[in-house]
């Protein structure tokens, strides 16, 4: 910024997007406008970081929001990945039945296309192993 010029004041609570526009309203930026391509990936990234921190309930909430955003976009592959992230987080929350139900549904979605997702099959095997009390199931997860 040149000497003698000051940045326009932006009310507290107004985000960086508004600051870049000098506090003007009416622009399309942020979660309620603008480029929505990034909404789902950003929600997924936040969920992933929360999961890494062990904040599984919060992570699950973000993954579920990302799923809705991917569904709005109609991105079938990303929707499957989002379901997988939700299943993985449910497993971390020790909600094994719910996680297994999602993984089994994902397996069935691949069957008509004669595709196999090794990751999904691995998680199903591990969840069945946990149900049986197997050490191998715990190692696979």
C-alpha positions as CSV (number, residue, x, y, z in Angstrom):
1,X,0.0,0.0,0.0
2,X,1.3,3.4,-0.9
3,X,2.3,5.7,1.9
4,X,-0.5,8.0,3.0
5,X,-3.2,5.6,1.9
6,X,-5.0,3.4,4.4
7,X,-7.0,0.2,3.8
8,X,-10.7,0.8,4.1
9,X,-12.2,-0.2,7.5
10,X,-13.9,-3.5,7.5
11,X,-16.4,-4.3,10.3
12,X,-15.2,-7.0,12.8
13,X,-16.4,-10.4,11.7
14,X,-16.2,-9.7,8.0
15,X,-14.0,-12.2,6.4
16,X,-10.9,-11.9,4.3
17,X,-13.0,-12.0,1.1
18,X,-14.7,-8.8,2.1
19,X,-11.4,-7.2,3.1
20,X,-10.0,-7.8,-0.3
21,X,-13.0,-6.0,-1.8
22,X,-12.6,-3.1,0.5
23,X,-15.6,-4.0,2.6
24,X,-18.1,-3.6,-0.3
25,X,-21.1,-5.9,-0.2
26,X,-22.8,-7.4,-3.1
27,X,-20.0,-9.5,-4.4
28,X,-20.1,-13.3,-4.6
29,X,-17.5,-14.7,-2.4
30,X,-17.4,-17.1,0.5
31,X,-19.7,-20.0,1.4
32,X,-22.8,-18.4,0.1
33,X,-21.7,-17.4,-3.3
34,X,-18.9,-17.4,-5.8
35,X,-16.9,-20.4,-6.9
36,X,-18.7,-23.4,-5.3
37,X,-16.2,-25.9,-6.8
38,X,-14.1,-25.7,-3.7
39,X,-16.8,-26.1,-1.1
40,X,-16.8,-29.9,-1.0
41,X,-13.0,-30.4,-1.1
42,X,-12.5,-27.8,1.6
43,X,-15.1,-29.5,3.9
44,X,-13.3,-32.8,3.2
45,X,-9.9,-31.3,4.1
46,X,-11.2,-29.8,7.3
47,X,-12.8,-33.2,8.2
48,X,-9.6,-35.0,7.4
49,X,-7.5,-32.7,9.6
50,X,-10.0,-33.1,12.5
51,X,-9.8,-36.9,12.1
52,X,-6.0,-36.7,12.3
53,X,-6.4,-34.7,15.5
54,X,-8.7,-37.5,16.9
55,X,-11.8,-35.2,16.8
56,X,-13.9,-37.8,15.1
57,X,-17.4,-36.4,15.9
58,X,-16.4,-33.1,14.4
59,X,-14.7,-34.8,11.5
60,X,-17.9,-36.8,10.8
61,X,-19.9,-33.6,10.6
62,X,-17.6,-32.1,8.0
63,X,-17.5,-35.3,6.0
64,X,-21.3,-35.4,5.9
65,X,-21.4,-31.7,4.8
66,X,-18.9,-32.5,2.1
67,X,-21.1,-35.5,0.9
68,X,-24.0,-33.1,0.5
69,X,-21.9,-30.7,-1.5
70,X,-20.6,-33.5,-3.7
71,X,-24.2,-34.7,-4.3
72,X,-25.2,-31.2,-5.3
73,X,-22.4,-31.3,-7.9
74,X,-23.4,-34.7,-9.1
75,X,-19.8,-36.0,-8.8
76,X,-20.3,-39.8,-8.5
77,X,-16.7,-40.7,-7.8
78,X,-16.3,-38.0,-5.2
79,X,-19.6,-39.1,-3.6
80,X,-18.2,-42.7,-3.2
81,X,-15.0,-41.3,-1.7
82,X,-17.1,-39.2,0.7
83,X,-19.0,-42.2,1.8
84,X,-15.7,-44.0,2.4
85,X,-14.5,-41.2,4.6
86,X,-17.7,-41.3,6.6
87,X,-17.4,-45.1,7.0
88,X,-13.8,-44.7,8.1
89,X,-14.7,-42.1,10.6
90,X,-17.6,-44.2,11.9
91,X,-15.2,-47.0,12.4
92,X,-12.9,-44.7,14.5
93,X,-16.0,-43.9,16.6
94,X,-16.4,-47.7,17.0
95,X,-19.7,-47.7,15.1
96,X,-18.7,-50.8,13.3
97,X,-22.1,-51.8,12.0
98,X,-22.8,-48.4,10.4
99,X,-19.3,-48.4,8.9
100,X,-19.8,-51.9,7.5
101,X,-23.2,-51.1,6.0
102,X,-21.7,-48.2,4.1
103,X,-18.7,-50.3,2.8
104,X,-21.1,-53.1,1.7
105,X,-23.2,-50.7,-0.2
106,X,-20.1,-49.2,-1.9
107,X,-19.1,-52.8,-2.9
108,X,-22.5,-53.3,-4.5
109,X,-22.3,-50.1,-6.4
110,X,-19.1,-51.3,-8.1
111,X,-20.5,-54.7,-9.0
112,X,-22.7,-53.8,-12.0
113,X,-19.8,-52.1,-13.6
114,X,-17.6,-55.2,-13.0
115,X,-15.2,-52.9,-11.1
116,X,-13.5,-53.8,-7.8
117,X,-12.3,-51.3,-5.3
118,X,-9.6,-53.1,-3.3
119,X,-9.7,-50.4,-0.6
120,X,-13.4,-51.1,0.0
121,X,-12.9,-54.9,0.1
122,X,-10.0,-54.4,2.5
123,X,-12.1,-52.4,4.9
124,X,-15.0,-54.9,4.7
125,X,-12.6,-57.7,5.6
126,X,-11.2,-55.7,8.5
127,X,-14.7,-54.9,9.8
128,X,-15.7,-58.5,9.6
129,X,-12.5,-59.4,11.4
130,X,-13.3,-56.9,14.2
131,X,-16.8,-58.4,14.5
132,X,-15.2,-61.8,15.1
133,X,-12.6,-60.5,17.4
134,X,-9.8,-61.2,15.0
135,X,-6.4,-59.5,15.4
136,X,-6.0,-59.4,11.7
137,X,-9.1,-57.2,11.4
138,X,-7.6,-54.7,13.7
139,X,-4.3,-54.7,11.8
140,X,-6.0,-54.0,8.5
141,X,-7.7,-51.0,9.8
